[in-house]
Amino acid sequence: MSKKLSTKLTLEEIQSRIDDIEGKYYKGWSNSEEWWRVTGDVHPTDRRLWTYYHGLKSEKIIDKFFKPKRKGEQT
């Protein structure tokens, strides 16, 4: 029986994964969101992961800063 790994990523872990993907394509300047989503220069797997991690990051930021905490819930 295998141990169940935690599937919850922190904002720092998500950003680290985004940075790893972006690092493969870094050429001295940052690329726009349009470049990541549209250009044929990005491998399809990297494009999907980049989009997925940015979505997770947005959800985490919304949850952390904009959703009210329920009584007794810790941060």
N, C-alpha and C positions, 0 to 999 in steps of 0.2 A: 504494500500500500504506500502510495507516495504522499508526501506532505503537500498540503494545499498552500501555494504561494499567495501572498497578498497581491491583489490586482489593483490596489489603490496607489496611484503615482502622485507624488508631491509636485508642486509647481516647479521646483528646482529640477526634479528628475525629468519632467516633461520638457523643460527648456533645454536640458542637457541633450536629450534625444533630438530635438529640433536642431541644436547647434551641430551635432554629429552629422546629420543629413546635409545641412547647409555647408559644412566644411568640405564636403566632397566636391562642391561646385564653386567654391570661393576663388575668385581671381583678382582680388584686390579691391572689390567693391561689393556692396550689398545688392541683391536682386529684389525686384518688386514682387508683390503677391501675384500680379498678372504674369510675370515671367515664370514663377513656380507653377502656376495653374495651366498656362497655355503653351509655353514653348516646347518644342520637341527636343530641347537639349537636356531635359531631366528624364531619367529613367522612370517608367510608369510606377514601379514599386516605390521609389523614393517620393514621387509626387503624391501617391496615396498616403504614405506614412506622414509626409510633411503636412498634408491637409488634415489628416486624422489627429495628429498631435496638436496642431493649432486649434482644432475644435475642442479637444480636451482641455487645453490651456484656457480657452475662453469660458468653458463651463466652470472650471475651478475658480477663476477670477470672479465670475458672477456669484457662485455659491459662497465664496469667502467674503466678499464685500457687499453684496446687494441682497442676499436672502436673509430674512430675519431668523435668528436662532430660536429654537423651541426651548421652552423652560426645561432646565436641567441638562441641556445639550452642551457639550464642551467643544472648544475650537480645535 
